[in-house]
Amino acid sequence: MSTIEEKRLQNKERFENKKRKVRESQIDGPYRNPCYEEGQMTIRCVSSVKNKTECEKYAANAMKCKTFWKKVVKDRKRKGIDPPLPAIEDRPQVLEQYKHWL
């Protein structure tokens, strides 16, 4: 194989890997992102409303959610708790445990 063909093959593989990662993140959205639903609400609002200022409360809520879960993950890593991001079924208990950060 020539080097040009090898580079094309490598680029094609990279592109396929990126597409696969996007599909996986879309499928596993709520599992990997505890603020998935808040983000989806923001996106729905922005796409359906002409006046974007109406969506500020959704965006602020999503940012607050992300900030909270980043703090939780950082604290759990510091304490050596595995996994740092709790599973969906464990999140209500973790939320209760860390609610003083809200």
KOLMI-295479 format. One record per residue (C-alpha): x, y, z. Coordinates in steps of 0.25 Angstrom, whole numbers, plus 2048, in hexadecimal, padded with zeros to 3 digits. Last residue first. Layout:
BEGIN
<site><x>X</x><y>Y</y><z>Z</z></site>
...
END
This chain:
BEGIN
<site><x>794</x><y>85E</y><z>8B8</z></site>
<site><x>7A0</x><y>85A</y><z>8BF</z></site>
<site><x>798</x><y>855</y><z>8CC</z></site>
<site><x>791</x><y>84B</y><z>8C3</z></site>
<site><x>79E</x><y>842</y><z>8C3</z></site>
<site><x>799</x><y>836</y><z>8CA</z></site>
<site><x>78B</x><y>838</y><z>8C5</z></site>
<site><x>790</x><y>839</y><z>8B7</z></site>
<site><x>799</x><y>82C</y><z>8B9</z></site>
<site><x>78C</x><y>825</y><z>8BE</z></site>
<site><x>784</x><y>829</y><z>8B1</z></site>
<site><x>790</x><y>826</y><z>8A8</z></site>
<site><x>792</x><y>818</y><z>8AC</z></site>
<site><x>788</x><y>812</y><z>8A2</z></site>
<site><x>78E</x><y>81B</y><z>897</z></site>
<site><x>79C</x><y>816</y><z>89A</z></site>
<site><x>7A6</x><y>81E</y><z>8A2</z></site>
<site><x>7B0</x><y>827</y><z>89B</z></site>
<site><x>7BD</x><y>825</y><z>8A3</z></site>
<site><x>7BC</x><y>816</y><z>8A1</z></site>
<site><x>7C2</x><y>813</y><z>8AB</z></site>
<site><x>7C4</x><y>81B</y><z>8B7</z></site>
<site><x>7D3</x><y>81F</y><z>8BA</z></site>
<site><x>7CF</x><y>82A</y><z>8C3</z></site>
<site><x>7D6</x><y>834</y><z>8B9</z></site>
<site><x>7CE</x><y>82D</y><z>8AD</z></site>
<site><x>7C1</x><y>82E</y><z>8B5</z></site>
<site><x>7C4</x><y>83D</y><z>8B7</z></site>
<site><x>7C7</x><y>840</y><z>8A9</z></site>
<site><x>7BB</x><y>838</y><z>8A4</z></site>
<site><x>7B2</x><y>840</y><z>8AE</z></site>
<site><x>7B7</x><y>84D</y><z>8AA</z></site>
<site><x>7B5</x><y>84A</y><z>89B</z></site>
<site><x>7A7</x><y>845</y><z>89E</z></site>
<site><x>7A4</x><y>853</y><z>8A5</z></site>
<site><x>7AA</x><y>85B</y><z>89A</z></site>
<site><x>7A3</x><y>853</y><z>88F</z></site>
<site><x>795</x><y>855</y><z>896</z></site>
<site><x>797</x><y>864</y><z>898</z></site>
<site><x>79B</x><y>865</y><z>889</z></site>
<site><x>78E</x><y>85D</y><z>885</z></site>
<site><x>785</x><y>866</y><z>88F</z></site>
<site><x>78B</x><y>873</y><z>889</z></site>
<site><x>788</x><y>86E</y><z>87B</z></site>
<site><x>77A</x><y>86A</y><z>87E</z></site>
<site><x>778</x><y>878</y><z>885</z></site>
<site><x>77E</x><y>87F</y><z>879</z></site>
<site><x>774</x><y>879</y><z>870</z></site>
<site><x>76B</x><y>884</y><z>86F</z></site>
<site><x>776</x><y>88D</y><z>86B</z></site>
<site><x>776</x><y>886</y><z>85E</z></site>
<site><x>76A</x><y>88D</y><z>859</z></site>
<site><x>766</x><y>884</y><z>84D</z></site>
<site><x>763</x><y>878</y><z>855</z></site>
<site><x>763</x><y>86A</y><z>84F</z></site>
<site><x>772</x><y>867</y><z>84D</z></site>
<site><x>777</x><y>86E</y><z>859</z></site>
<site><x>76D</x><y>867</y><z>862</z></site>
<site><x>770</x><y>859</y><z>85D</z></site>
<site><x>77F</x><y>85B</y><z>85E</z></site>
<site><x>77D</x><y>860</y><z>86D</z></site>
<site><x>774</x><y>855</y><z>870</z></site>
<site><x>77E</x><y>84B</y><z>86A</z></site>
<site><x>789</x><y>851</y><z>873</z></site>
<site><x>781</x><y>84F</y><z>87F</z></site>
<site><x>77E</x><y>841</y><z>87B</z></site>
<site><x>78D</x><y>83E</y><z>879</z></site>
<site><x>791</x><y>844</y><z>886</z></site>
<site><x>796</x><y>837</y><z>88C</z></site>
<site><x>79E</x><y>834</y><z>87F</z></site>
<site><x>7A5</x><y>827</y><z>87D</z></site>
<site><x>798</x><y>81E</y><z>880</z></site>
<site><x>78E</x><y>829</y><z>87B</z></site>
<site><x>795</x><y>82A</y><z>86D</z></site>
<site><x>798</x><y>81B</y><z>86B</z></site>
<site><x>792</x><y>81B</y><z>85D</z></site>
<site><x>797</x><y>829</y><z>859</z></site>
<site><x>7A5</x><y>826</y><z>85F</z></site>
<site><x>7A6</x><y>819</y><z>858</z></site>
<site><x>7A1</x><y>81F</y><z>84A</z></site>
<site><x>7AC</x><y>82A</y><z>84C</z></site>
<site><x>7B6</x><y>820</y><z>84F</z></site>
<site><x>7B3</x><y>818</y><z>843</z></site>
<site><x>7B4</x><y>824</y><z>83A</z></site>
<site><x>7C1</x><y>828</y><z>840</z></site>
<site><x>7C7</x><y>819</y><z>83E</z></site>
<site><x>7C2</x><y>819</y><z>830</z></site>
<site><x>7C9</x><y>826</y><z>82D</z></site>
<site><x>7D6</x><y>821</y><z>833</z></site>
<site><x>7D5</x><y>814</y><z>82B</z></site>
<site><x>7D2</x><y>81C</y><z>81E</z></site>
<site><x>7DE</x><y>825</y><z>821</z></site>
<site><x>7E7</x><y>819</y><z>823</z></site>
<site><x>7E2</x><y>812</y><z>816</z></site>
<site><x>7E5</x><y>81F</y><z>80F</z></site>
<site><x>7F3</x><y>820</y><z>815</z></site>
<site><x>7F6</x><y>812</y><z>811</z></site>
<site><x>7F1</x><y>814</y><z>803</z></site>
<site><x>7FA</x><y>820</y><z>802</z></site>
<site><x>806</x><y>818</y><z>808</z></site>
<site><x>805</x><y>80E</y><z>7FD</z></site>
<site><x>800</x><y>800</y><z>800</z></site>
END
